[in-house]
Amino acid sequence: MTVLILTSEEDVTADMVVAKLHKTGVPVMRLDPADLPGKAVLSAGYSHGDFKGHLSVNGHVLSIGGLRSVWVRRPGEPAAHAPHPSPWLTAETRQALFGLLYSGSPRWMNHPRNADQARLKPWQLRVAHLSGFAVPPTLITTSPRLARQFAAEHENVVVKSASGPPPGDPALALPTTLIGPDTDFSGVAAGPALLQRYVPKHADIRLTCVGTRLFAARKVAEPGQVDGRYGDTGHAWEAVPVPERVGKSVYEYVALAGLAYAAFDFAEEDGIWWFLECNQSGQFGFVELETGQPISEAVALWLSQREADHRVPQFR
Amino acid sequence: MTVLILTSEEDVTADMVVAKLHKTGVPVMRLDPADLPGKAVLSAGYSHGDFKGHLSVNGHVLSIGGLRSVWVRRPGEPAAHAPHPSPWLTAETRQALFGLLYSGSPRWMNHPRNADQARLKPWQLRVAHLSGFAVPPTLITTSPRLARQFAAEHENVVVKSASGPPPGDPALALPTTLIGPDTDFSGVAAGPALLQRYVPKHADIRLTCVGTRLFAARKVAEPGQVDGRYGDTGHAWEAVPVPERVGKSVYEYVALAGLAYAAFDFAEEDGIWWFLECNQSGQFGFVELETGQPISEAVALWLSQREADHRVPQFR
């Protein structure tokens, strides 16, 4: 029973997990969808009510019946490395590869269908509500009037992007930014803005959920600090216990969202962990490095388990 | 309680359904996501464990709490009509619009997450197996050797695209094509091929499923005809009853796939309905026109019902 890792070639975090999997003796296949067709060959046959499929990479053959789990970790675009790439070849290759994998019954970390849904930030806030997390008041709008009203009501407000920074090379940094009530909000009409009440936090919290295992880490924030991802404050991540109530909410959230892996970001203020976001493919290498928490080992163990994960149903 | 239709402006089929909805007196809002931001304004507020949202189009305001159902019918790309469109503006607007709609609890025809999954043709074949349909032996492969072997075994084989014809303007027709065992299969290595045993059909069957209502139509095929979508044989679509066994499989399929609407294509041979594909957004206007089956009315009724559809869960 093999673990399939869909990843691009240069991926240090995947290397960490692969090393752990090798230790457990579980066979591993690594595939960059960009290498299909080419280095990789696939076949899926549907006959007489049955299904048989296989995938081979560099001559190593994997039968889909022998597929234990799939880790979707930074896969390339299907057929991107083809001699004559095209949107149509990508579409056809995506159909073949994911059609094959969806036809089997591996455990997914995470199922692409649930991952897509989990990327919607406003939906995250709603699921966070339903899971019992504390969520800072938030508004997403294209109405300058409502944006102005929200900023006036909450005084200290941050603005951030819902989908992430604009694509481009070089990548543009777009830190979460504190704005005042006197800001000119007229531009909101041209593109939706996400406004959130500023949390005067004492620390950033990163909580990584791997199946049922939780790893929380805390990094002290400088007074008035807004976006912990930018700038070095000299503080390091330190492992902290997970409050029971937060743990309960995390399990509720990943069950509602159908996720086997999730990285939660919180802002800690007077002991309250304010939910900021949940990244279904959030990095964990930096946390493991600073705290020594065995996250890559937990990922490897989850992937190597045999039993089906009933939280991630196969067909719906 | 309003019905929201996500559609581009020129859409005759949507017009048919809107006319039926007007008759029932149910309020309807029509939105092309391409018109957001611009003609449309949205706002989603997450505060104190609660969620409030609204959407307004041309001054008509819809509260998300008053949203009954959403019909995803040919929506344009979010922000496509903006004065300065960009991939980032589209990504941000998609987050805002679908984040808002996912945060409510409307009934979906169909939920975009399930729709995306349902487009995978190889997965359709697997779900068809599991639902008890007869499925012609099919192979999807990038291996010329296996393609050759499949063609030799089944003698009469058709080749078709999994994702549809290549995008482009003018659109390229790509009919399902009969090929012989002497075909040169070497090109299969450059892009996956979908091969299927040819069914010497007596008729094409289109079965439209709207909630729990089924509408089957049959069109006589000329001997040796391969792809019923191209060329006029002079035969028309005629309403036919749904065999009990097929109906059972249809209900099983839409339950597994989480679909409220689905258009099934079958090839009829000696009374057997061979499953070819299930299009979750398949057209129904042409069938209604020729058979008089009240499909647009059924869609309007489904959209105007109040009760939640437990087959399409909100969060997973």
Chai-1 contact restraints between the chains, C-beta under 6 A:
chainA,res_idxA,chainB,res_idxB,connection_type,confidence,min_distance_angstrom,max_distance_angstrom,comment,restraint_id
A,P37,B,T142,contact,1.0,0.0,6.0,A-B,restraint_1
A,V41,B,T142,contact,1.0,0.0,6.0,A-B,restraint_2
A,V41,B,S143,contact,1.0,0.0,6.0,A-B,restraint_3
A,L42,B,T142,contact,1.0,0.0,6.0,A-B,restraint_4
A,S43,B,T141,contact,1.0,0.0,6.0,A-B,restraint_5
A,S43,B,S143,contact,1.0,0.0,6.0,A-B,restraint_6
A,S43,B,L146,contact,1.0,0.0,6.0,A-B,restraint_7
A,A44,B,P122,contact,1.0,0.0,6.0,A-B,restraint_8
A,A44,B,I140,contact,1.0,0.0,6.0,A-B,restraint_9
A,G45,B,L139,contact,1.0,0.0,6.0,A-B,restraint_10
A,Y46,B,L125,contact,1.0,0.0,6.0,A-B,restraint_11
A,Y46,B,V135,contact,1.0,0.0,6.0,A-B,restraint_12
A,Y46,B,T138,contact,1.0,0.0,6.0,A-B,restraint_13
A,S47,B,P137,contact,1.0,0.0,6.0,A-B,restraint_14
A,G49,B,H129,contact,1.0,0.0,6.0,A-B,restraint_15
A,F51,B,R126,contact,1.0,0.0,6.0,A-B,restraint_16
A,P87,B,P167,contact,1.0,0.0,6.0,A-B,restraint_17
A,W88,B,P166,contact,1.0,0.0,6.0,A-B,restraint_18
A,L89,B,G191,contact,1.0,0.0,6.0,A-B,restraint_19
A,A91,B,S163,contact,1.0,0.0,6.0,A-B,restraint_20
A,E92,B,A162,contact,1.0,0.0,6.0,A-B,restraint_21
A,E92,B,S163,contact,1.0,0.0,6.0,A-B,restraint_22
A,E92,B,G191,contact,1.0,0.0,6.0,A-B,restraint_23
A,E92,B,P192,contact,1.0,0.0,6.0,A-B,restraint_24
A,T93,B,P192,contact,1.0,0.0,6.0,A-B,restraint_25
A,Q95,B,L120,contact,1.0,0.0,6.0,A-B,restraint_26
A,Q95,B,K121,contact,1.0,0.0,6.0,A-B,restraint_27
A,Q95,B,A162,contact,1.0,0.0,6.0,A-B,restraint_28
A,Q95,B,S163,contact,1.0,0.0,6.0,A-B,restraint_29
A,A96,B,I140,contact,1.0,0.0,6.0,A-B,restraint_30
A,A96,B,P192,contact,1.0,0.0,6.0,A-B,restraint_31
A,F98,B,L120,contact,1.0,0.0,6.0,A-B,restraint_32
A,G99,B,L120,contact,1.0,0.0,6.0,A-B,restraint_33
A,G99,B,P122,contact,1.0,0.0,6.0,A-B,restraint_34
A,G99,B,W123,contact,1.0,0.0,6.0,A-B,restraint_35
A,Y102,B,L120,contact,1.0,0.0,6.0,A-B,restraint_36
A,Y102,B,W123,contact,1.0,0.0,6.0,A-B,restraint_37
A,S103,B,P122,contact,1.0,0.0,6.0,A-B,restraint_38
A,S103,B,W123,contact,1.0,0.0,6.0,A-B,restraint_39
A,S103,B,R126,contact,1.0,0.0,6.0,A-B,restraint_40
A,R113,B,R113,contact,1.0,0.0,6.0,A-B,restraint_41
A,R113,B,Q117,contact,1.0,0.0,6.0,A-B,restraint_42
A,Q117,B,R113,contact,1.0,0.0,6.0,A-B,restraint_43
A,L120,B,F98,contact,1.0,0.0,6.0,A-B,restraint_44
A,L120,B,G99,contact,1.0,0.0,6.0,A-B,restraint_45
A,L120,B,Y102,contact,1.0,0.0,6.0,A-B,restraint_46
A,K121,B,Q95,contact,1.0,0.0,6.0,A-B,restraint_47
A,P122,B,A44,contact,1.0,0.0,6.0,A-B,restraint_48
A,P122,B,G99,contact,1.0,0.0,6.0,A-B,restraint_49
A,P122,B,S103,contact,1.0,0.0,6.0,A-B,restraint_50
A,W123,B,G99,contact,1.0,0.0,6.0,A-B,restraint_51
A,W123,B,Y102,contact,1.0,0.0,6.0,A-B,restraint_52
A,W123,B,S103,contact,1.0,0.0,6.0,A-B,restraint_53
A,L125,B,Y46,contact,1.0,0.0,6.0,A-B,restraint_54
A,R126,B,F51,contact,1.0,0.0,6.0,A-B,restraint_55
A,R126,B,S103,contact,1.0,0.0,6.0,A-B,restraint_56
A,H129,B,G49,contact,1.0,0.0,6.0,A-B,restraint_57
A,V135,B,Y46,contact,1.0,0.0,6.0,A-B,restraint_58
A,P137,B,S47,contact,1.0,0.0,6.0,A-B,restraint_59
A,T138,B,Y46,contact,1.0,0.0,6.0,A-B,restraint_60
A,L139,B,G45,contact,1.0,0.0,6.0,A-B,restraint_61
A,I140,B,A44,contact,1.0,0.0,6.0,A-B,restraint_62
A,I140,B,A96,contact,1.0,0.0,6.0,A-B,restraint_63
A,T141,B,S43,contact,1.0,0.0,6.0,A-B,restraint_64
A,T142,B,P37,contact,1.0,0.0,6.0,A-B,restraint_65
A,T142,B,V41,contact,1.0,0.0,6.0,A-B,restraint_66
A,T142,B,L42,contact,1.0,0.0,6.0,A-B,restraint_67
A,S143,B,V41,contact,1.0,0.0,6.0,A-B,restraint_68
A,S143,B,S43,contact,1.0,0.0,6.0,A-B,restraint_69
A,L146,B,S43,contact,1.0,0.0,6.0,A-B,restraint_70
A,A162,B,E92,contact,1.0,0.0,6.0,A-B,restraint_71
A,A162,B,Q95,contact,1.0,0.0,6.0,A-B,restraint_72
A,S163,B,A91,contact,1.0,0.0,6.0,A-B,restraint_73
A,S163,B,E92,contact,1.0,0.0,6.0,A-B,restraint_74
A,S163,B,Q95,contact,1.0,0.0,6.0,A-B,restraint_75
A,P166,B,W88,contact,1.0,0.0,6.0,A-B,restraint_76
A,P167,B,P87,contact,1.0,0.0,6.0,A-B,restraint_77
A,G191,B,L89,contact,1.0,0.0,6.0,A-B,restraint_78
A,G191,B,E92,contact,1.0,0.0,6.0,A-B,restraint_79
A,P192,B,E92,contact,1.0,0.0,6.0,A-B,restraint_80
A,P192,B,T93,contact,1.0,0.0,6.0,A-B,restraint_81
A,P192,B,A96,contact,1.0,0.0,6.0,A-B,restraint_82
A,L256,B,F315,contact,1.0,0.0,6.0,A-B,restraint_83
A,G258,B,R316,contact,1.0,0.0,6.0,A-B,restraint_84
A,F315,B,L256,contact,1.0,0.0,6.0,A-B,restraint_85
A,R316,B,G258,contact,1.0,0.0,6.0,A-B,restraint_86
